[in-house]
Amino acid sequence: MTDKFARALGWTSLALGTAQLAAPRAVTRLCGVDDAPGATTVARLVGGRELLHAALLLGAKNPAQWAWTRVAGDTMDLGVLGRAAANRTGARRTRALCALGAVAGIAALDAVCARRGTAQARSPLQVRASITVNKPREEVYRFWRELENLPSFMIHLESVRAINERRSRWKAKGPVVDLEWEAEIIDERAGDLLAWRSVPGTGITTAGLVSFTDGPGGRGTVVDVSLEYGMRGRKLAAAVARMFGEHPEQAVRDDLRRFKQVMETGEVVRSEGSPEGHRARRQLHQRPAQPIGGRA
């Protein structure tokens, strides 16, 4: 919803910028500043700035954060129009005051959007994906419950080592240094659900939940995974995703595809173009697939 709000403001900037560039004299007359030296030049410059706002708000993946650029522009416009209203009389003063009020209203909307965008950026990153595995639910659950199995299909994990029945030690290969943290199981329903979270103070803020349900018609098992990363964990997820050219949600989908392969075939399927299998570091050496045995 916040991003839709931001994109609406982006379309507003596009309309305003186009008007100021196409008809600067009409805009200055409407604002009561058509008698000011260089007013049309300033209008064109403001129009160019509005088009920049539009490009940021309409082109960005998370546009709400860019609403602060509109807030900055609004502040400048309010200052200019405030001085214009104070220095004019009659109809020009009235038009300047109307323009000032309109910009003040838009500025309030921009500020609300910008604050929401900042809050959204600070909120945990949540990703979700699901897949159907052609194996009985109990078997699928048991494999996942043995947490040491997770690195066999989660490419960013180096290892998971059980400490006791509820706690485990996780190690991931980061872009610069290895990352380690402890996790604890917070909810478990055998064959149905497993939930975990990182232990506070161990360096990473993350949580996960995986549910297991019978597939349609009793065929296979639907595995539904939800992951949440706090600020530090969110940066980890983004860094890992950049290493593999994937969005975090796409990375989870890929992990689940590998999980399906492991459950159904016993291993991650390897191709001639990716002979090293699932290991994260080795995937950097992938090359385009080539014919096997010299066939064209």
Buried (B, 14 or more C-beta within 10 A) or exposed (E): EBBEBBBBBBEBBBEBBBBBBEBBEBBBBBBBBBEBEEBBEBBBBBBEBBBBBBBBBBEBEEBBBBBBBBBBBBEEBBEBBBEBBEEBEEEBBEBBBBBBEBBBEBBEBBBBBBBBBBEBEEEBBEBEBBBBBEBBBEEBBEBBBEBEBBBBBBBBBBBBEEEEEEBBBBBBBBEEEEBBBBBBBEEBEEBEBBBBBBBEEBEBBBBBBBBBBEBEEEEBBBBBBBBBBBEBBBBBBBBBBEBBEBBBBBBBBBBBBBBBBBBEEEEBBEEEEBEEBBBBEEBEEEEEEEEEEEEE
